[in-house]
Each structure stands twice: as structure tokens, then as C-alpha cells.
Amino acid sequence: MKKMYDKIMESVEYIENKVDLNPKIGIILGSGLGNLINGMEDKKYINYNEIPNCPQTTVEGHEGRLVYGTINGVTVLAMQGRFHYYEGYTMKEVVYPVFVMKYLGVEKLIVTNSCGGINTSFKPGTLMIINDFINLFGDNPLIGINDKRFGPRFPDMTEPYKLDLIDKAKKTANKIGVEYTEGVYAGFMGPYYETAAEIRSIGGQGADAVGMSTVPETIAANYLGIDVLGISCITNMATGIQKQKHSHERVVEIANKASEDFCSWVTKIIEEIG
């Protein structure tokens, strides 16, 4: 059986033979937030199903491909579609592309998602800078024998989302007039929308928003020494706060409506940190 390091090197070698670029910035795009790709120039696509050892996406709103290109002259590598624990993947499979990004040269990672709002000052369409996370998955991608080539046995999580990147994101938003808030993101296993009792419990733990992704990728990136910026799009208020029932179609709809501000903001952030 191949070890994870060997699998990653196979994936990296395949991608490097396809694309001659050296991106320092990676982006993971959440449900309905793939429109950022439209603003990229000199795009090159690699479908996940072409890449050796790479999982495949199964969720609507996730295209399932890597996209190389430039944004305002900065070379970036974007995941147009991510993997979720609830799809049946192991945690190491969920974060596999983050490891690949590391060995492709990525030093900074922008992680985005669509999620539910717990903080009652939020509303659908709110953009939230993530300043911390709560792991409610009952699992994490670092469990198992540690390979020191990747990172330390016990990585520090004092600053899971880099304060200097958060500061630049705030200044950029203020400069271009994009409204935002910030808060704590709770990662929930899914794949169902939480009950009202669960939301009361999660809110009591200090979470401002809840979703089914992002935390595993953040853990892996910190472990690998990649600086992370997290941005959520609040697409619905959580169960017990909003009256109507939830649907994935509604999540994608609201994310698409918020995508103009989101794309403008992330584009400018990339220009600032590239």
C-alpha cells in the first residue's frame, strides 16, 4: 500500500507536467462561490478525475477541478469544488488537495464556504471573516502516525487564521466598500441541517456560524505551514432562528447573489497578499 507522501508526490508530478506555473496562493471555493473563476485570466483546468489518487466531488455546486490562472497578475491555484467528510471520505482524503497544494508551492490559502448564521446580527448574504474555529466533527485529518516530512506531531493552533491576513482583508474591504463581519466558525459533520437544540448548544460554545467544511482544511494547512484566511458567506440563518426549512438549492442561490461582493473582495485581497 502506498504511503500518503508517495501518493501526493504522484499527484504533484502529474500536475506539474500539465501546468508550468508556480502559484503561491491557493483558494478553496465553497458552494455557489465558484464565480471567482470567471475573473481569472490565462486559465488552465485539470479535472480531479484526471489526477492520480485524488478524490472526486459529489455535491451540487462543486465543479470538481483545479483551476490555474492569474488574478490581477498574481498566479493562483483554485479548487473549484471541495471534498466533505459527509461524502464518506476519510479526513485525510478530505484534505488531500491541501497537501498537494503545499508541494506545488502554495504558501497562503484562502478557504471559503457557504454556511448558516447563528449570530442573530447576521442575515443571508452576510460575508464573515473567520477568526477562529470549533471542531465538531469528532475527527481530524492529523490522527494516525505522523510523517515529519509534512509537519509536527502537535501543531499549534493559536492563530489558525493568520492575523496579518485578517488585517489585510479588513483593510481591503473598507477600501472598496464591501460590508463584512467576523466571527467563529463551527465545523459540523452533517450531512443534515442541524436541529434547533444543536444550534443552541453550538451557539453556547461561542460559534457565530456553522457549516460542514473548512475546519479540516484549516487544520491541515496550519500543520503544513500554510497561512490561512477564511471567509464565509452566510446563506441562511440556522435552525430555530429562521422560520423556513433549509435546502441546498437556497444555499447556492444566496451564495450566487452575494458572489459579486465576494469576488470583488477576494480579487483585491489576492492583489494585496500576492
N, C-alpha and C positions, 0 to 999 in steps of 0.2 A: 504494500500500500504506500502510495506517495505521501510524503510529509507536506504540510501546508506550504512551507517555504519553497519546495520544489514545484508545487502547483502554481504558486504565484509567479515564480520565475518563468514558467512556461507561458503564462498569460502575458506577462510583460514582454517577453521576447516576440510573441505573435503581434502584439500591438505596435511595438517599436518597428517591426518590419513593414507594417502597414502605413504608419504615420511618422514622418520625420519632424517632430515638434518636441519642445521641452517645456511643458506647462508648469508653472509654479503655483497656480491657483486651481483648485478643484471645486466643483459645485454639485450638490445633490439636490435635485428638483422634486418637490412633493406633488401630490395630486392637484392637477389643474394649474400648476405653475410652470409648465413647460414652454410657455410663450417666450421666455427669455432667449430661447434658441433662435427665435426669429430675428433678433437683433445682432446675432453673431455673424461675422464675416469669415470668408475662406473656410467654410465648414467642411469637415470630413466626418463621416459616420461609420461606426463599427457596431453592428448588432451584437447583443450579448450572446446570441446563439452561435456566433462565429468564433467566440473567444474560448480557448481551451479552459476547462474547469470552471467556467463562470455559470452561476445560477441563471434562471430565466424569470422574468416578471409575469405575474398572472392577474394583476389588478388593473381595472379600467382606469384610464387617465395616466398610465405609466407606459411610455413608448417602448422601453426595453432596448436602449442603445447608448453607447458612448458617443459624445459629440466633441470633436476637437474644433477649435476656431479661435478667432480673436474678438475681443470686445474693447473698443476704443484703443486698439493697438496692443492690448495685453493678451497673451496666449492663455487660454483656459481649457480645461477638460471638464465637461459636464456629464453627469449621469442623468439621462432623460428617462427616469423610472428607477425605483429602488426596490429592494427586497425587504420583506417583512417577516417577522417571527411567526405571525399567524398563518402565513402561507405554507407552513410546515417545514421551513428551513431551520437548520441549526443556527445558533447565534454566530458561529464562525462563517457560515455561508452568507448570513445577512450582511456582515461587514467585509466580506471578501473583496469587493471593489475598493474599499478604503486602503487595504493592504496593497493592492495593485497600484493605486494612485501614488502611494508613498514611493514605490520603486520605479515609478515613471517620473519622479521628480517633484511631485506636489508638496508644497510647504505650508500652504494655507488652504483651509477648506470652509466653504460656505454651505451650511446644511439648512435646508428649508423644509417646511411641512405645512399641511393644512390640518387644523386641529379645532377642538372645542374649547370655548371660553368658560372658565369658572369664575373669574373675577367679574363681578357684575357691572363694573365700569366699562367693560368691553362690549362690542357689538359685532355682528357678522361683517367682515371686511376689514376689521382692525388688523394692523400689522404690528407684531410684537417681537422685539429683540429678546432673545432668550439669555437670561443672566445666570441661570443655574438649572439643574435638572434633578428629578426624583426618579429613581429606577424602580418601577413596579412590575417588571417582567418576571421576577423570580429567577432570573438567569442573567448571565452577561457573557460577552464574547471572549473574556480572558480566562475563563475556567478551563482547567486542564494543565498539562505540562507546559511550562514556559520556555519558549525559544528566545534566548537572549539576543539573537540577531534582530529581533523585532523591537523589544523593549524590556523594561524591568518587570520583575515579578509583581511588585506592588506599586503601580504608577500613582503619582499624586493627582488629586482632583480638586485642589484648592482653587484652581482657575480653569474649569472645563471650557468656558468660553472666554477667550483672551480679552482682557480689559482694554488693551490698546485697540483691538479691532472693534469692540463695542463703542469705544470713544469715537473712532473714525466713522462708524456707521451713524451715530447720533449727529455728528457734525455735518455729515453729508446730507442726511435727511433735512436738517434745519436749513442747509444752504439751498436745497432745491424745493423746499416746501412740502415735503411728504410727511404726513402725520404718522406718528408711531407711539407705541408704549413699550414697556419692558416688563418681564416677569419670569416666573419659574415654570418650566415645562415638566409635566409628569408623563413618563412613558408607560402606557398600559398595554397589556398583552393583546387584547382583542380576541377574535375579530367581531365583537359586537360593541354597540354604543353603550357606554356604562350605565348602570342603574342610578337612580336618584340617590340611593343610600351610599353607593360607591363614590359619587361625586361629592357628597357631604364629607365623606371620610378623606378623600383626596384633597379637597379644599382645606380641610382642617389640618392637613400636613404642610400646608403652605404653598400649594400649587395654584397658579393663575390660569393654566391651560392644560389640557390633556389630549394626548394623541397616541398613535400606535407605532411610532417610529422614532428616529433621531437619537434617542439615548444610546442604542448600541453603537451607532456610527461615531458619536461623540466620545464614547469610552475608547473605542479602537483608535481614533485619531490622536487622542491625548497619549495613549500608550505608545504610539508610533512616533511621537514628537511633532505632530502636525498641529498648527494653531487653528482653532475653530471659531467661526462666527455662526450663530444660529438665529434664523428669522422664521417666525410662524405667521401664517395667515389664519386668523380666527374666522372659520367658515360657518360656525353655528355656536349657539350657547348650549352648554352641557345639559344633560337630562335633569329635570327638576327646576331648571332656570328658564328654559324656553318651553313653550306650551306644545308646539307641533312636534310630530315624530321626526326622527332623523332619517336621512337617506344619503347614499354616496353620491347620487346624481346632484343633490342640492349642494353638497360639499364642493364638487367640481364646478358647479355653476357660480357659487360665490367666489371661489378662488379665481375663476376666469374674470369676474367683474373687478376684482382687486388687482389683477395682474398688471395693469398699466402703471400704477404707482409702484408696485413691487419691482417690475422690470426696470423702471427708471432709477429706482433706488439702488438696486443691486448693480446695475451697469455703472453707476457713479462710484459705488464702493470699490468695485474692481479697478476702476481707473485710479482711485486713491491708494490702494494697497498693492497694486501690481508692480 
